[in-house]
Amino acid sequence: MNDLRSHADGRDRCGWCGDDPLYVNYHDTEWGVGASTDNEWFEKVCLEGFQSGLSWITILKRREAFREVFNGFDPELVATFGDADVERLVADERIIRHRGKITSTINNAVRALELRNEFGTLEAFFSQFAEPEAHEPLALVDVPAQTDTSAALAKELRRRGWTFVGPTTMYAMAQSMGLVNDHLVGCWCRDSC
């Protein structure tokens, strides 16, 4: 995979998005852009947890089904899920049917409500963990898998009872939510993020 990829529209993009239109659109319109709602923050943390051990395109192709079965990732609704919901989700072939990740999402919904009660919004909590230094990656090898900041975020979330929120998973979430800008130098999206 090339680190920077030229596309037919004349734009250079981070090579990881390849040519799949769904992935290219995600790269251009979402990756590195912050969220405006608690549901979006909660969704991203959960989907990054589901992605652990898989490729992001696998999750992206199933995202609409995830949104449907997890009620738009509304933490108030997901927090009420019980054993019957877990069994329903484990049987749903449209999503990743990992029991531990499903129960983690329900647990994390409760934890998200606790954060919202304490901080007002999930964004208010997560924005404390924005990367203070500017990253200027020229190639994928320049992009870390985790940082001290993502490790601190993971530690704080685990202290608060969250699961499937390791430092690498939280760094991926930080990248996707604009807490750090890891669009490669030369990518047309870098300056807007």
C-alpha positions as CSV (number, residue, x, y, z in Angstrom):
1,M,0.0,0.0,0.0
2,N,1.3,3.4,-0.9
3,D,1.5,5.9,1.9
4,L,-0.1,8.7,-0.2
5,R,-2.4,7.8,-3.0
6,S,-3.5,9.9,-6.0
7,H,-7.1,9.4,-7.1
8,A,-8.9,10.1,-10.3
9,D,-10.4,13.3,-8.9
10,G,-6.9,14.7,-8.7
11,R,-6.7,14.6,-5.0
12,D,-3.9,12.9,-2.9
13,R,-5.2,11.0,0.1
14,C,-3.8,8.8,2.8
15,G,-3.2,5.5,1.1
16,W,-5.0,3.4,3.8
17,C,-8.3,4.4,2.3
18,G,-7.6,2.7,-1.0
19,D,-10.1,3.0,-3.8
20,D,-13.3,1.7,-2.2
21,P,-15.8,4.6,-2.5
22,L,-17.2,3.9,1.0
23,Y,-13.7,4.1,2.5
24,V,-12.7,7.2,0.5
25,N,-15.8,9.0,1.6
26,Y,-15.1,8.1,5.2
27,H,-11.6,9.4,4.8
28,D,-12.7,12.6,3.2
29,T,-15.7,13.5,5.3
30,E,-15.3,11.8,8.8
31,W,-11.8,10.7,9.7
32,G,-10.1,13.5,11.7
33,V,-13.4,15.4,12.1
34,G,-14.9,15.9,15.5
35,A,-18.4,14.9,16.5
36,S,-21.2,17.1,17.6
37,T,-23.3,14.7,19.6
38,D,-22.8,12.2,22.5
39,N,-24.2,9.5,20.3
40,E,-21.4,10.0,17.8
41,W,-18.7,9.9,20.5
42,F,-20.2,6.8,22.0
43,E,-20.6,5.2,18.6
44,K,-17.0,5.7,17.7
45,V,-15.6,4.4,21.0
46,C,-17.8,1.3,20.6
47,L,-17.0,0.7,17.0
48,E,-13.3,1.1,17.6
49,G,-13.7,-1.6,20.2
50,F,-15.5,-3.9,17.7
51,Q,-12.7,-3.2,15.2
52,S,-10.0,-4.5,17.5
53,G,-8.4,-7.4,15.6
54,L,-10.2,-6.5,12.4
55,S,-9.8,-3.9,9.6
56,W,-11.8,-0.7,9.8
57,I,-13.4,-1.3,6.4
58,T,-15.0,-4.4,7.9
59,I,-16.7,-2.2,10.6
60,L,-17.5,0.5,8.1
61,K,-19.4,-1.9,5.9
62,R,-21.5,-3.0,8.8
63,R,-21.9,0.4,10.5
64,E,-25.5,0.9,9.4
65,A,-26.5,-2.4,10.9
66,F,-24.6,-1.6,14.1
67,R,-26.5,1.7,14.3
68,E,-29.8,0.0,13.8
69,V,-29.3,-2.8,16.4
70,F,-27.7,-0.4,19.0
71,N,-30.5,2.2,18.6
72,G,-28.3,4.9,17.0
73,F,-25.8,4.4,19.8
74,D,-28.0,6.3,22.1
75,P,-26.3,5.5,25.4
76,E,-29.6,6.0,27.3
77,L,-31.2,3.2,25.2
78,V,-28.3,0.9,25.1
79,A,-27.8,1.1,28.8
80,T,-31.2,-0.6,29.2
81,F,-30.2,-3.7,27.2
82,G,-30.5,-7.0,29.0
83,D,-29.7,-10.6,28.4
84,A,-32.3,-11.0,25.7
85,D,-30.8,-8.2,23.8
86,V,-27.3,-9.7,24.1
87,E,-28.7,-13.0,22.7
88,R,-30.4,-11.1,19.9
89,L,-27.2,-9.3,19.0
90,V,-25.0,-12.4,19.1
91,A,-27.4,-14.0,16.6
92,D,-27.4,-11.0,14.2
93,E,-25.1,-11.9,11.3
94,R,-25.0,-8.2,10.1
95,I,-22.7,-7.2,12.9
96,I,-19.6,-8.5,14.6
97,R,-21.1,-11.2,16.9
98,H,-18.5,-11.1,19.6
99,R,-20.3,-11.5,23.0
100,G,-17.6,-9.7,24.9
101,K,-17.7,-6.7,22.7
102,I,-21.5,-6.6,22.7
103,T,-21.7,-6.8,26.5
104,S,-18.9,-4.2,26.6
105,T,-21.0,-1.8,24.6
106,I,-23.9,-2.1,27.0
107,N,-21.5,-1.6,30.0
108,N,-19.9,1.4,28.3
109,A,-23.4,2.9,27.7
110,V,-23.8,3.0,31.5
111,R,-20.3,4.5,31.9
112,A,-21.1,7.1,29.1
113,L,-24.1,8.3,31.0
114,E,-21.9,8.7,34.1
115,L,-19.4,10.7,32.1
116,R,-22.2,12.9,30.7
117,N,-23.6,13.5,34.2
118,E,-20.2,14.6,35.4
119,F,-18.9,16.6,32.4
120,G,-22.1,17.7,30.6
121,T,-21.1,16.0,27.3
122,L,-18.9,13.2,26.2
123,E,-17.0,15.7,24.1
124,A,-16.1,17.7,27.2
125,F,-14.5,14.6,28.6
126,F,-12.7,13.3,25.5
127,S,-11.5,16.7,24.4
128,Q,-9.3,16.8,27.5
129,F,-7.2,14.1,25.7
130,A,-6.5,16.0,22.5
131,E,-2.9,15.5,21.4
132,P,-1.0,18.7,22.4
133,E,1.7,18.4,19.9
134,A,1.3,18.7,16.1
135,H,1.9,15.5,14.2
136,E,3.3,15.8,10.7
137,P,3.4,12.3,9.4
138,L,5.1,12.0,6.0
139,A,4.5,8.2,5.8
140,L,2.4,5.6,7.6
141,V,5.5,4.5,9.6
142,D,5.5,8.0,11.2
143,V,2.0,7.4,12.7
144,P,2.2,5.8,16.1
145,A,-0.1,3.0,17.2
146,Q,-0.5,4.7,20.6
147,T,0.8,7.7,22.5
148,D,1.2,8.7,26.1
149,T,-2.1,10.6,25.8
150,S,-4.0,7.7,24.4
151,A,-2.5,5.5,27.2
152,A,-3.7,8.1,29.8
153,L,-7.2,8.2,28.2
154,A,-7.4,4.4,28.2
155,K,-6.3,4.2,31.9
156,E,-8.8,6.8,32.9
157,L,-11.6,5.1,31.1
158,R,-10.7,1.7,32.6
159,R,-10.6,3.3,36.0
160,R,-14.1,4.4,35.4
161,G,-15.2,0.9,34.4
162,W,-15.1,1.1,30.6
163,T,-14.0,-2.0,28.7
164,F,-12.4,-2.6,25.3
165,V,-10.7,0.8,25.5
166,G,-7.0,0.0,25.3
167,P,-4.4,2.6,24.4
168,T,-4.2,1.6,20.7
169,T,-8.0,1.5,20.4
170,M,-8.2,4.9,22.0
171,Y,-5.6,6.3,19.7
172,A,-7.5,5.1,16.7
173,M,-10.6,6.8,18.2
174,A,-8.6,10.0,18.8
175,Q,-7.5,10.0,15.1
176,S,-10.9,9.4,13.8
177,M,-12.5,12.1,16.0
178,G,-10.0,14.8,15.4
179,L,-8.3,14.7,18.8
180,V,-5.1,14.3,16.7
181,N,-4.5,15.0,13.0
182,D,-2.8,12.1,11.4
183,H,-3.7,12.8,7.8
184,L,-0.4,12.5,6.0
185,V,1.4,15.6,4.9
186,G,0.3,16.1,1.3
187,C,-3.2,14.6,1.9
188,W,-5.8,17.1,0.7
189,C,-7.8,16.7,4.0
190,R,-4.9,17.5,6.3
191,D,-5.3,21.3,6.5
192,S,-9.1,21.2,7.0
193,C,-8.7,18.8,10.0
